[in-house]
Amino acid sequence: MGKGVRVTERLEKNKIRVEELEIKGEDGKRIRGQLYLPEKAGGKLPLVIFCHGLGSCFRELLHHGEGFARAGICCLLFDFCGGGPASLSDGAMEEMTLRSECEDLKAVISWAGNLDYVDPGQIFLQGESMGGLVSALVAAEISEVVRALVLWYPAFGIPEGAARRLRTGEREFFEISLGEAFDLEAQGLDVYGTIPAYRGSVLMIHGKKDYIVPPGFSRRALSAYREARLIVLPGAGHGFDGADSSAAREYSISFIRQEGAVCEKDEWGR
């Protein structure tokens, strides 16, 4: 179980409260991130834990944290240990594997479920790209803890890429250096045989012009999950910007409201 300490607390604009956090995982590494909360939060609230993609960091997702909080939903953003060159968490990228990221996420879930303002029955996982794959794997492992799952362009093709790199001797993926341990572990993963263990509802959002992780990977997952929906954004690629980013977040908020017990409107009347 993860042990956490909130380091600082500050008020943001637009009636959003932001808390910086530090969680210590089972391996002793420190996981750092931020919590976005409605300033006037009362009672137990739903929580979205948002997982970044390979080589990224939580600071690239802060606008989504504010968007969720404005909708009355807590949002926890964090850096995986060794998850990217700009990570604020401990660990080197050469040491990172899918399993290590799964363990990081489970430590975050365990810690967050004990917060006095979080409803432990309404913990949602959301991930982008490799963070989507990690979220899907953790949801399959601890299905009873995850209320519902939101996956943005999930990188379900990682095992194929790992096997190819091992055959060719490549160590880099889009200028990101990966340790051999990552590929040795990932090549044997049966994604579509593993993820059906999650029995809750799943929303997948994918860009039609995604050439890094083609939307066919998400379409295949529709038949793997018991209850899943796929939204394809016509003009989006791998990663959402501008209007596509806002639309994906609004789709996600609507899905979470449908699956949880979130009020129909927030204080802005949306």
Buried (B, 14 or more C-beta within 10 A) or exposed (E): BBEBEEEEEEEBEEBBBBBBBBBBBEEEBBBBBBBBBBEEBEEBBBBBBBBBBBBBBBBBBBEBBBBBBBBBBBBBBBBBBBBBEEBBBBBEBEBBBBBBBBBBBBBBBBBBBEBEBBBBEBBBBBBBBBBBBBBBBBBBBBEEBBBBBBBBBBBBBBBBBBBEBBEEEEBEBEEEEBBEBBBEBBBEBEBBEBBEBBBBBBBBBBBEBBEBBBBEBBEEBEEBBEEBEBBBBEEBBBBBEEEBBBBBBEBBBEBBBEBBEBEEEBEEEE
